[in-house]
Amino acid sequence: MPTEILMPALSPTMEEGTLAKWLVKEGDTVSSGDLLAEIETDKATMEFEAVDEGIVGKILVPEGTEGVKVNTPIAVLLEEGESADDIAAAPAKAPEAAPAADAGNETAAPAASEAPAPAPAPAAPTKADGGRIFASPLARRIAAQKGLDLAQIKGSGPHGRIVKADVEGATAPAAAPAASASAAPAPAAAPAGPSADMVARMYEGREYQEVKLDGMRKTIAARLAEAKQTIPHFYLRRDIKLDALLKFRSQLNKQLEARGVKLSVNDFIIKAVANALQQVPECNAVWAGDRVLQLKPSDVAVAVAIEGGLFTPVLQDADTKSLSALSTEMKDLAARARERKLAPHEYQGGTFAVSNLGMYGIDNFDAIVNPPHAGILAVGTGAKKPVVGEDGELTVATVMSVTMSVDHRVIDGALGAQLLQAIVDNLENPMVMLA
């Protein structure tokens, strides 16, 4: 019988998306793994691949359609021997799911899951009995890389098949408490400020332009409000002398010029943070609701400003990579972030973040911890300042101010001070980072 292709959840936070472009047309034959469409989420434009093989019998949602809810049918796939006439029965089922899905954002997800319920029903007994688990090859590969048990994952594909989006978002144990935490402050958030109508009335008679919030801005607003309300922040500040680093960087760049590599101060900061997390491993951790997860590799997230918001791509295993490798990878991630071409696994994860506004002339600032990270280092500009030398004489040095925002649930004051001291030592003695 015809198989419905559903709007995928391409990230754990995705509720709806824009069907930007179809890469197939009606009548095309597709196989598992073939690209079907380009989907715009709140964070990126991603390619959506087929999990089954067949013929594209009907495209239900035209390209360019915005606000398509996750699990909404977007096309119909026919099996061999079937024709477009076999799709006639499909619309008869659609009205049953449509009213529930349209009832509101809060009920859209459950309603969508109710629609395909008859197909996945036998999946659970099959897994429990040790039978075959249906999953796409890509989903199996990702699950193996992440050490996930497919038997514990509920598939959202046709007939309960496990697809890429299911395994990419399979951090439910850590994510569930965060979801409930974000839901809890919602009632309190209402009286915190005037409603949209109240604000509009305040400026009645004044000329203004109303700017519609896109998905990214809504997500940023929700996550940062949640972070500020639920994370007990505290702040540690230090000044760092950069003269030795700047001299060392200049020497390295001359030697790397033939390879087309140019190291930035930010590359050294990323490396310093990654090494410091190894030196103070208790800080290389994340808050997971009812526990703390302490990671072994140093996965450092770096804030990248883009039009309308920001990304925090993650440099995995940053402690084991050379400065030139980190520089090359960071440039690639930043370029693709600005084009919104990052995959979810490239901007999710990490234990600690770096946010550098020094290039904008900002002396210092306090950054907001991005959950579930344990902290974030806010970096200001390097400027010539008078300092007292080791011999007690007044001299001039290039000084950079940093502020480390810390989640007190994960890192206590003394431990945070040790981490910041390690970062300072690494930056003021940059050759040590290469040892």
C-alpha positions as CSV (number, residue, x, y, z in Angstrom):
1,M,0.0,0.0,0.0
2,P,1.2,3.6,-0.4
3,T,3.6,4.9,2.3
4,E,3.3,8.4,3.6
5,I,6.5,10.4,3.8
6,L,6.3,12.5,7.0
7,M,7.9,15.9,7.8
8,P,11.0,14.8,9.7
9,A,12.3,16.1,13.1
10,L,15.8,17.0,12.1
11,S,16.8,18.2,15.5
12,P,15.5,17.4,19.1
13,T,14.0,20.9,19.4
14,M,12.3,21.0,16.0
15,E,8.5,21.3,16.0
16,E,8.0,22.7,12.5
17,G,10.0,23.7,9.5
18,T,9.9,25.1,6.0
19,L,9.9,22.7,3.0
20,A,12.5,24.8,1.1
21,K,13.0,22.6,-2.0
22,W,12.0,19.3,-3.4
23,L,14.9,17.3,-4.9
24,V,12.6,14.8,-6.5
25,K,9.4,15.0,-8.6
26,E,6.4,12.9,-8.9
27,G,7.2,9.7,-10.8
28,D,10.8,9.5,-9.7
29,T,12.1,6.3,-8.3
30,V,14.0,6.6,-5.0
31,S,16.0,4.2,-2.9
32,S,16.9,4.3,0.8
33,G,19.4,7.0,1.4
34,D,18.5,9.1,-1.7
35,L,17.9,12.8,-1.0
36,L,14.3,13.9,-1.2
37,A,14.1,17.5,-0.1
38,E,15.8,20.4,1.6
39,I,14.2,21.3,5.0
40,E,14.8,24.6,6.8
41,T,14.7,24.3,10.6
42,D,15.2,27.1,13.2
43,K,18.9,26.5,12.9
44,A,19.9,25.3,9.4
45,T,18.9,24.1,6.0
46,M,19.3,20.4,5.9
47,E,18.9,17.6,3.3
48,F,16.2,15.0,4.0
49,E,16.8,11.5,2.8
50,A,14.5,8.6,2.0
51,V,14.3,5.6,4.4
52,D,12.3,3.4,2.0
53,E,12.5,2.7,-1.7
54,G,9.6,3.2,-4.2
55,I,8.2,5.7,-6.6
56,V,7.2,9.3,-5.6
57,G,3.4,9.0,-6.3
58,K,2.3,12.4,-5.0
59,I,3.8,15.5,-3.5
60,L,1.4,16.8,-0.8
61,V,3.3,19.9,0.4
62,P,4.7,22.2,-2.3
63,E,8.2,23.6,-1.9
64,G,8.4,26.9,-0.1
65,T,5.7,26.0,2.4
66,E,6.4,27.4,5.8
67,G,5.3,26.1,9.2
68,V,5.0,22.5,8.3
69,K,4.5,20.6,11.5
70,V,6.7,17.6,12.3
71,N,5.1,14.3,11.3
72,T,2.8,16.0,8.8
73,P,2.5,13.9,5.5
74,I,4.5,15.7,2.8
75,A,4.5,13.1,0.1
76,V,3.3,9.6,-0.8
77,L,5.6,6.8,-1.9
78,L,4.3,3.9,-4.0
79,E,5.6,0.4,-4.1
80,E,6.3,-1.6,-7.2
81,G,3.1,-2.3,-9.1
82,E,1.1,0.4,-7.5
83,S,-0.2,3.5,-9.3
84,A,-1.4,6.9,-8.5
85,D,-4.9,5.5,-8.3
86,D,-3.9,3.6,-5.1
87,I,-3.4,6.9,-3.4
88,A,-7.2,7.7,-3.5
89,A,-7.7,6.0,-0.2
90,A,-5.0,8.1,1.5
91,P,-7.0,11.4,1.8
92,A,-9.8,9.5,3.6
93,K,-7.5,9.0,6.5
94,A,-6.1,12.6,6.5
95,P,-9.2,14.3,8.1
96,E,-8.9,12.1,11.2
97,A,-5.4,13.4,11.9
98,A,-6.0,17.0,10.7
99,P,-8.3,18.3,13.4
100,A,-6.0,17.1,16.2
101,A,-2.9,18.4,14.5
102,D,-4.6,21.8,14.0
103,A,-5.8,22.0,17.6
104,G,-2.7,24.0,18.6
105,N,1.0,23.8,19.0
106,E,0.8,21.9,22.3
107,T,-1.3,19.0,20.8
108,A,0.3,18.9,17.4
109,A,3.0,16.4,18.3
110,P,0.8,13.9,20.1
111,A,-1.8,14.2,17.3
112,A,0.8,13.4,14.7
113,S,2.0,10.4,16.7
114,E,-1.5,9.1,16.9
115,A,-1.9,9.1,13.1
116,P,0.7,6.5,12.3
117,A,0.0,4.6,15.5
118,P,-1.5,1.5,13.8
119,A,1.7,0.9,11.9
120,P,4.2,1.1,14.8
121,A,2.0,-0.9,17.1
122,P,3.7,-4.3,16.4
123,A,7.2,-2.8,16.7
124,A,7.4,-2.9,20.5
125,P,6.6,-6.7,20.8
126,T,9.1,-7.4,18.1
127,K,11.9,-5.6,19.9
128,A,10.9,-7.2,23.2
129,D,11.0,-10.7,21.7
130,G,14.4,-10.1,20.3
131,G,13.2,-9.9,16.7
132,R,14.3,-7.7,13.9
133,I,14.6,-4.0,14.5
134,F,13.8,-1.9,11.5
135,A,16.2,1.0,11.0
136,S,17.8,2.8,8.0
137,P,21.5,2.1,7.3
138,L,22.4,5.7,8.3
139,A,20.5,5.4,11.5
140,R,22.3,2.2,12.4
141,R,25.7,3.8,11.7
142,I,25.0,6.8,13.8
143,A,23.6,4.6,16.6
144,A,26.8,2.5,16.6
145,Q,29.0,5.7,16.7
146,K,27.0,7.0,19.7
147,G,26.7,3.7,21.5
148,L,22.9,3.7,21.4
149,D,20.7,0.6,21.8
150,L,18.3,0.6,18.9
151,A,15.9,-1.5,20.9
152,Q,15.3,1.4,23.2
153,I,14.6,3.9,20.4
154,K,11.1,4.5,19.1
155,G,11.1,4.9,15.3
156,S,9.2,7.8,13.7
157,G,9.6,6.5,10.1
158,P,7.0,4.5,8.2
159,H,5.9,1.4,10.1
160,G,7.9,2.4,13.1
161,R,11.2,2.4,11.3
162,I,14.1,4.1,13.0
163,V,15.5,7.0,11.0
164,K,18.4,9.4,11.2
165,A,16.4,12.0,13.2
166,D,15.5,9.4,15.9
167,V,19.1,8.5,16.7
168,E,20.4,12.1,16.4
169,G,17.9,13.1,19.1
170,A,18.4,10.1,21.3
171,T,19.6,12.0,24.3
172,A,16.2,11.9,25.9
173,P,17.4,11.0,29.4
174,A,19.3,14.3,29.5
175,A,16.8,16.3,27.5
176,A,13.7,15.3,29.3
177,P,14.5,17.1,32.6
178,A,15.5,20.2,30.5
179,A,12.1,20.1,28.8
180,S,10.2,20.0,32.0
181,A,12.4,22.6,33.5
182,S,11.7,24.9,30.6
183,A,8.0,24.3,30.9
184,A,8.0,25.0,34.6
185,P,9.1,28.6,34.4
186,A,6.6,29.4,31.7
187,P,3.7,30.4,34.0
188,A,6.0,32.7,35.9
189,A,7.3,34.3,32.7
190,A,3.9,35.8,31.8
191,P,3.7,38.4,34.6
192,A,7.4,39.2,34.2
193,G,6.6,41.7,31.5
194,P,3.6,43.3,29.7
195,S,1.9,41.4,26.9
196,A,2.4,42.2,23.2
197,D,-0.9,44.0,23.0
198,M,0.0,46.1,26.1
199,V,3.4,47.1,24.7
200,A,1.7,48.0,21.3
201,R,-0.7,50.3,23.1
202,M,2.1,52.0,24.9
203,Y,3.5,53.1,21.5
204,E,0.2,53.9,19.9
205,G,0.6,56.9,17.7
206,R,4.4,56.4,17.4
207,E,5.9,55.3,14.1
208,Y,7.4,51.8,14.3
209,Q,8.0,48.7,12.3
210,E,6.9,45.3,13.5
211,V,9.6,42.6,13.0
212,K,8.3,39.0,12.9
213,L,10.3,36.5,14.9
214,D,11.8,33.7,12.9
215,G,12.3,30.2,14.3
216,M,15.9,30.9,15.3
217,R,15.1,34.1,17.3
218,K,12.2,32.3,19.1
219,T,14.6,29.4,20.1
220,I,17.3,31.8,21.3
221,A,14.8,33.8,23.3
222,A,13.3,30.6,24.9
223,R,16.6,28.9,25.7
224,L,18.3,32.0,27.1
225,A,15.3,32.9,29.3
226,E,15.3,29.3,30.5
227,A,19.1,29.4,31.2
228,K,18.9,32.7,33.1
229,Q,16.0,31.5,35.2
230,T,17.1,28.0,36.0
231,I,20.9,28.1,36.0
232,P,22.5,29.5,39.2
233,H,25.2,31.6,37.5
234,F,28.3,32.9,39.2
235,Y,31.1,34.8,37.6
236,L,34.9,34.8,37.8
237,R,37.1,37.5,36.2
238,R,40.8,37.7,35.2
239,D,43.1,39.8,33.2
240,I,45.5,37.9,30.9
241,K,48.8,39.2,29.5
242,L,49.0,38.4,25.8
243,D,52.5,39.6,24.8
244,A,54.1,36.2,24.9
245,L,51.1,34.7,23.0
246,L,51.2,37.4,20.3
247,K,54.9,37.0,19.8
248,F,54.6,33.2,19.6
249,R,51.6,33.5,17.2
250,S,53.5,35.8,14.9
251,Q,56.4,33.2,14.7
252,L,54.0,30.3,14.0
253,N,52.1,32.2,11.3
254,K,55.3,33.0,9.5
255,Q,56.2,29.2,9.5
256,L,52.6,28.2,8.5
257,E,52.2,30.8,5.7
258,A,53.3,28.4,3.1
259,R,50.5,26.0,4.1
260,G,47.9,28.8,3.9
261,V,47.2,28.6,7.7
262,K,46.9,31.8,9.8
263,L,46.3,31.3,13.5
264,S,44.0,33.7,15.3
265,V,44.1,34.6,19.0
266,N,40.7,32.8,19.3
267,D,42.4,29.5,18.1
268,F,44.8,29.8,21.1
269,I,41.9,30.5,23.4
270,I,40.0,27.4,22.2
271,K,43.1,25.3,22.7
272,A,43.7,26.8,26.2
273,V,40.2,26.0,27.3
274,A,40.4,22.5,25.9
275,N,43.7,21.8,27.7
276,A,42.4,23.4,30.9
277,L,39.4,21.0,30.9
278,Q,41.8,18.1,30.9
279,Q,43.9,19.7,33.7
280,V,40.8,20.2,35.8
281,P,38.7,17.2,34.6
282,E,35.9,17.8,37.2
283,C,34.9,20.9,35.2
284,N,34.6,19.0,32.0
285,A,31.0,18.1,32.7
286,V,27.4,18.9,32.0
287,W,24.2,19.1,34.0
288,A,21.8,16.3,33.2
289,G,18.8,17.0,35.5
290,D,19.3,14.5,38.2
291,R,23.0,13.8,37.7
292,V,26.2,15.3,36.3
293,L,27.9,13.7,33.2
294,Q,31.7,14.1,33.3
295,L,33.2,13.8,29.8
296,K,36.6,12.6,28.9
297,P,37.3,14.4,25.7
298,S,37.3,18.2,25.6
299,D,34.5,19.3,23.3
300,V,34.5,23.1,23.1
301,A,31.6,25.1,21.7
302,V,32.4,28.5,20.1
303,A,29.8,31.2,19.6
304,V,29.5,32.4,15.9
305,A,27.4,35.4,15.1
306,I,25.2,35.1,12.0
307,E,22.5,37.2,10.6
308,G,19.5,37.1,12.9
309,G,21.2,35.1,15.7
310,L,24.1,32.9,16.5
311,F,25.3,29.3,16.4
312,T,27.7,27.5,18.8
313,P,29.4,24.9,16.6
314,V,31.4,22.3,18.7
315,L,35.0,21.4,18.1
316,Q,35.2,17.8,19.3
317,D,38.4,16.4,20.9
318,A,39.9,19.9,20.8
319,D,42.5,18.9,23.4
320,T,44.1,16.4,21.0
321,K,44.1,18.6,17.9
322,S,46.9,20.9,16.8
323,L,46.4,24.6,16.6
324,S,46.5,24.5,12.8
325,A,43.8,21.7,12.8
326,L,41.6,23.7,15.2
327,S,42.0,26.8,13.1
328,T,41.1,25.1,9.8
329,E,38.1,23.3,11.4
330,M,36.8,26.5,13.1
331,K,36.9,28.5,9.9
332,D,35.0,25.7,8.1
333,L,32.3,25.5,10.9
334,A,32.0,29.3,11.1
335,A,31.6,29.6,7.3
336,R,28.9,26.9,7.1
337,A,27.2,28.3,10.2
338,R,26.7,31.7,8.5
339,E,25.1,29.8,5.6
340,R,23.0,27.8,8.0
341,K,24.4,24.6,6.6
342,L,25.5,22.9,9.9
343,A,24.2,19.5,10.8
344,P,22.7,19.1,14.3
345,H,25.6,17.0,15.6
346,E,27.9,19.9,14.7
347,Y,26.3,22.4,17.0
348,Q,24.9,20.2,19.8
349,G,27.0,18.8,22.7
350,G,30.1,20.1,24.2
351,T,30.8,20.9,27.9
352,F,32.1,24.4,27.8
353,A,31.8,27.4,25.4
354,V,33.8,30.4,24.3
355,S,32.2,33.7,23.3
356,N,34.7,36.3,21.9
357,L,33.6,39.9,21.4
358,G,37.1,41.3,21.5
359,M,37.0,42.0,17.7
360,Y,34.2,44.4,18.3
361,G,36.2,46.4,20.9
362,I,34.3,45.1,23.9
363,D,36.5,45.3,27.0
364,N,34.5,42.7,29.0
365,F,31.1,41.3,29.4
366,D,29.1,38.5,31.1
367,A,27.9,35.6,28.9
368,I,24.9,33.4,29.7
369,V,25.6,29.7,30.2
370,N,24.2,27.6,27.3
371,P,22.6,24.5,28.9
372,P,23.6,21.8,29.5
373,H,27.2,23.3,29.5
374,A,28.9,23.9,32.8
375,G,30.3,27.3,31.8
376,I,31.2,29.8,29.2
377,L,34.3,32.1,28.8
378,A,33.4,35.6,27.7
379,V,36.5,37.2,26.0
380,G,37.1,40.9,25.7
381,T,39.6,42.8,23.5
382,G,43.3,42.9,24.1
383,A,44.6,46.4,24.8
384,K,47.8,48.1,25.9
385,K,47.6,48.8,29.6
386,P,50.0,49.8,32.4
387,V,51.0,46.9,34.6
388,V,53.3,46.3,37.5
389,G,56.1,43.9,36.4
390,E,57.6,41.1,38.4
391,D,60.4,43.4,39.5
392,G,57.9,46.0,40.8
393,E,58.5,48.4,38.0
394,L,55.6,50.0,36.0
395,T,55.5,48.7,32.4
396,V,53.1,48.4,29.5
397,A,51.6,45.1,28.4
398,T,48.8,43.9,26.1
399,V,46.1,42.8,28.5
400,M,42.8,40.9,27.7
401,S,40.0,40.7,30.2
402,V,37.9,37.5,30.5
403,T,34.9,36.6,32.5
404,M,33.9,33.0,33.1
405,S,30.2,32.3,33.8
406,V,29.7,29.1,35.7
407,D,26.8,26.8,36.5
408,H,27.1,26.4,40.3
409,R,25.2,23.1,40.2
410,V,28.2,21.6,38.3
411,I,31.2,23.7,39.4
412,D,31.9,25.2,42.8
413,G,33.8,28.5,43.3
414,A,37.2,27.0,44.1
415,L,37.0,24.5,41.3
416,G,36.0,27.2,38.9
417,A,39.0,29.3,40.0
418,Q,41.3,26.4,39.3
419,L,39.9,26.1,35.8
420,L,40.3,29.8,35.1
421,Q,43.8,29.7,36.5
422,A,44.7,26.9,34.1
423,I,43.3,28.8,31.1
424,V,45.3,31.9,32.1
425,D,48.5,29.8,32.5
426,N,48.0,28.2,29.1
427,L,47.5,31.6,27.4
428,E,50.4,33.4,29.2
429,N,52.7,30.4,28.4
430,P,51.5,29.4,25.0
431,M,54.4,27.0,24.2
432,V,53.2,24.8,27.0
433,M,50.1,24.0,25.0
434,L,52.2,22.3,22.3
435,A,53.9,20.0,24.8
